[in-house]
Amino acid sequence: MSRADDLFVYMCRDILDNGYSSEGKDVRARWADDQAPAHTKKQFGVINRYDLSVEFPALTLRPTPMKNAIDEILWIWQKKSNRVSDLRSHIWDAWAGADGTIGKAYGYQLGRKYRFAQGEMDQVDNVLWQLKHQPASRRILTNLFNFEDLHEMGLEPCAYSVTFNVTGDRLNAILNQRSQDVLVANNWNVAQYAILLHMMAQVSDLKAGELIHVIADAHIYDRHESIVEELISRPHYPAPSLHINPEIKDFYDFTLEDFVFENYQAGPQVTGIPVAV
């Protein structure tokens, strides 16, 4: 059965049974329908490890919309865009300003150029250059949490930093996330950065290794608890198989059509999730 399911169930069970409640605290988030405080239970410092050489970490308790998830990771890392019209889904519409962008966030930060020892380039191109020329480096990373620009971001980045590290012929990565709505976003983020790791590995003549997901504040909202209880009681299925077009050797040549999932069996989609903003 899918290892991603096992990790998800364990994480949710721990948060529900042992999490720290924000009840009685002043919280920023409000429920969209009635503006009541949106309280959570959380665990601090959750660490989940996914070996991509063994399976693709797709949740099977419910389906993850892979095409939309991949489209967003291409939007941020490949297009380096902050314009919501460049996305096929509408998940960022609520954070867009009058100019149609989410401000100086996510893709905007990855597209900013810096002066590195090897020349002027952005963060993504620096990663690609180092993986090709200096794979033993311990400095292969990106960071979206630019304090100078926070006031001009529609949303301060949640998944904000990725550190890449090569062991032998395997490319590994650590994804750091300051905050995560576990029900809504967990497998979406895991699937996205697993895809990114596969992409980076393929164009660097490496194999995808381990993805480590570090979540500082992993939380479940109070109105999501019953939904999560039902979700984690469902049966698991085997992980799907991921096939990536082997002809792609340039990171900027990947398209949605280059990723195919086979035998992705999952439970019914969760609908009617209350929204906290």
C-alpha positions in Angstrom: 0.0 0.0 0.0 1.0 3.6 -0.5 3.6 4.8 2.0 2.3 8.3 1.5 -1.1 7.1 2.9 0.6 5.6 6.0 2.5 8.9 6.7 -0.6 11.0 6.2 -2.7 8.8 8.5 -0.1 8.8 11.2 0.4 12.6 11.0 -3.4 13.3 11.1 -3.9 10.9 14.0 -1.1 12.5 16.0 -2.5 16.0 15.4 -6.1 15.0 16.3 -5.1 13.1 19.4 -2.1 15.0 20.7 -2.1 18.4 18.9 -2.0 21.8 20.5 -5.3 23.7 20.3 -5.5 27.4 19.5 -8.8 27.7 21.4 -8.7 30.7 23.6 -6.0 32.3 21.5 -6.3 35.3 19.1 -6.1 33.8 15.6 -5.8 35.5 12.3 -7.8 33.1 10.2 -11.6 33.4 9.9 -14.3 31.1 8.5 -15.4 32.5 5.2 -19.1 31.9 5.7 -19.6 33.6 9.1 -16.2 35.2 10.0 -15.9 33.2 13.2 -12.4 32.5 14.4 -10.9 29.4 12.6 -9.1 27.5 15.4 -6.8 24.6 14.8 -5.0 21.7 16.4 -1.3 21.5 15.4 1.9 19.7 15.8 5.2 21.5 15.5 8.1 20.3 13.4 6.5 17.4 11.5 9.0 15.6 9.3 7.9 13.1 6.6 10.3 11.2 4.4 9.4 9.9 0.9 11.8 7.6 -1.1 11.0 8.5 -4.7 13.1 5.5 -5.9 10.5 3.2 -4.3 7.2 4.9 -5.2 5.6 8.1 -6.2 4.0 9.6 -3.0 0.5 10.1 -4.2 -2.3 9.9 -1.6 -4.8 7.1 -2.5 -7.3 7.9 0.3 -8.6 10.5 -2.1 -7.3 11.6 -5.5 -4.9 14.4 -6.0 -5.6 16.4 -9.2 -2.1 15.8 -10.6 -2.4 17.9 -13.7 -3.3 21.0 -11.8 -0.7 20.3 -9.1 2.0 20.0 -11.8 0.7 23.1 -13.7 1.2 25.1 -10.5 4.7 23.9 -9.9 5.6 24.7 -13.6 4.0 28.1 -13.1 6.2 28.9 -10.1 9.5 27.1 -11.0 9.5 27.1 -14.8 7.5 30.1 -15.9 8.5 32.0 -12.7 5.1 33.8 -13.0 3.0 35.6 -10.5 0.1 36.2 -12.9 -3.0 34.1 -12.1 -4.1 34.0 -15.7 -1.0 31.9 -16.5 -2.5 29.1 -14.4 -5.1 26.6 -15.7 -6.8 26.4 -12.3 -8.2 29.2 -10.2 -6.6 28.3 -6.8 -4.7 31.7 -6.6 -7.6 34.0 -7.7 -8.4 35.0 -4.1 -4.9 36.4 -3.6 -4.7 38.3 -6.9 -4.6 42.1 -6.9 -6.1 44.5 -9.3 -3.1 43.9 -11.7 -3.9 40.2 -11.9 -0.8 39.1 -10.0 -0.1 37.8 -6.5 2.5 40.5 -6.1 6.2 39.8 -5.5 5.6 36.2 -4.4 6.5 32.7 -5.4 7.4 32.7 -9.1 8.4 36.4 -9.0 11.0 35.6 -6.4 12.4 32.6 -8.4 12.7 34.9 -11.4 14.8 37.6 -9.7 18.4 37.6 -10.8 21.3 37.6 -8.4 25.1 37.9 -8.9 26.6 34.4 -8.3 30.3 33.4 -8.7 29.4 31.8 -12.1 27.5 34.8 -13.3 24.2 36.6 -13.1 21.1 34.3 -13.0 18.0 33.5 -11.0 17.6 30.9 -8.2 16.4 28.1 -10.4 19.2 28.5 -13.0 21.7 28.6 -10.1 20.4 25.2 -8.9 20.5 23.8 -12.4 24.1 25.1 -12.9 25.3 23.7 -9.6 23.8 20.3 -10.2 25.6 20.1 -13.5 29.0 21.7 -12.4 29.2 21.3 -8.6 26.9 18.4 -7.5 28.9 17.9 -4.3 28.1 21.4 -3.2 26.2 21.8 0.1 24.8 25.2 -1.0 22.3 24.2 -3.6 19.1 25.8 -2.4 16.3 28.3 -3.1 14.5 30.6 -0.7 11.2 32.5 -1.4 11.0 34.2 2.0 12.4 37.6 0.9 11.7 39.9 3.9 12.2 43.0 1.8 9.2 42.1 -0.4 6.8 40.5 2.1 4.6 43.6 2.2 4.1 43.3 -1.5 3.0 39.7 -1.5 -0.6 38.6 -1.8 0.3 35.7 0.5 3.6 35.1 2.3 5.1 31.9 1.0 4.1 28.7 2.9 6.4 26.3 1.1 9.4 28.6 1.1 12.7 26.8 0.8 14.1 23.8 -1.0 17.6 22.4 -0.3 19.0 19.9 -2.9 21.7 17.4 -2.1 23.4 14.7 -4.2 24.4 11.3 -2.8 26.1 9.2 -5.4 23.8 9.2 -8.4 20.7 10.3 -6.4 19.3 13.7 -6.1 17.5 14.4 -2.7 15.7 17.5 -1.4 14.3 19.0 1.7 11.2 21.1 1.4 10.7 23.5 4.2 7.2 24.7 4.9 6.3 27.2 7.6 2.6 26.3 7.8 0.2 23.8 6.2 -3.5 23.2 6.2 -3.1 19.4 6.3 -6.5 18.4 4.9 -6.4 20.9 2.0 -2.8 21.0 1.0 -0.6 18.2 2.2 -0.6 15.7 -0.7 -0.8 18.6 -3.2 2.5 19.9 -1.9 4.1 16.5 -1.6 3.1 15.5 -5.1 4.3 18.9 -6.5 7.8 18.7 -5.0 8.2 15.1 -5.8 7.6 16.0 -9.5 10.0 18.9 -9.2 12.7 16.5 -7.8 12.1 14.1 -10.6 12.4 17.0 -13.1 15.6 18.3 -11.6 17.1 14.8 -11.4 16.3 13.9 -15.1 17.9 17.0 -16.6 20.9 16.6 -14.3 21.6 13.0 -15.3 20.7 11.9 -11.8 18.0 9.6 -10.2 15.3 10.8 -7.9 16.1 10.0 -4.3 14.5 11.1 -1.1 12.1 14.0 -0.5 12.0 15.2 3.1 9.1 17.4 4.0 9.6 19.6 7.1 6.4 21.4 8.3 6.9 23.9 11.1 3.1 24.2 11.8 1.1 21.2 10.6 -2.5 21.9 11.5 -6.1 20.7 11.2 -8.9 23.2 11.4 -11.7 22.6 14.0 -14.4 22.4 11.3 -12.2 19.9 9.3 -11.8 17.4 12.1 -14.7 15.2 11.2 -13.8 15.2 7.6 -10.2 14.1 8.4 -11.5 11.3 10.7 -13.6 9.9 7.9 -10.7 10.3 5.4 -8.1 8.5 7.4 -10.5 5.6 8.0 -10.7 4.7 4.3 -8.9 1.8 2.7 -5.5 2.4 1.0 -4.5 1.4 -2.5 -1.0 0.8 -4.1 0.8 3.9 -5.3 0.5 4.8 -9.0 3.4 4.6 -11.4 4.8 7.8 -12.8 6.2 8.0 -16.3 8.1 11.1 -17.5 9.1 11.7 -21.1 12.7 10.6 -21.1 13.5 12.8 -24.1 13.3 16.0 -22.1 16.8 17.1 -21.2 16.1 20.8 -20.6 14.2 21.9 -17.5 12.3 24.5 -19.5 11.1 22.0 -22.1 8.8 20.1 -19.7 5.0 20.4 -20.4 2.0 18.8 -18.7 1.9 16.2 -21.4 5.3 14.8 -20.3 3.9 13.4 -17.1 1.7 10.3 -17.1 0.3 8.4 -14.1 -0.7 4.8 -14.5 -2.9 2.7 -12.2 -3.8 5.6 -10.0 -6.6 4.2 -7.9 -8.0 6.3 -5.1 -11.1 6.8 -2.9 -13.8 9.4 -3.6 -12.8 13.1 -3.7 -13.5 15.1 -0.5 -16.0 17.9 -1.2 -17.7 20.6 0.8 -14.5 21.5 2.8 -15.2 24.7 4.9 -12.8 27.5 3.8 -10.8 29.5 6.3 -9.2 32.8 5.1 
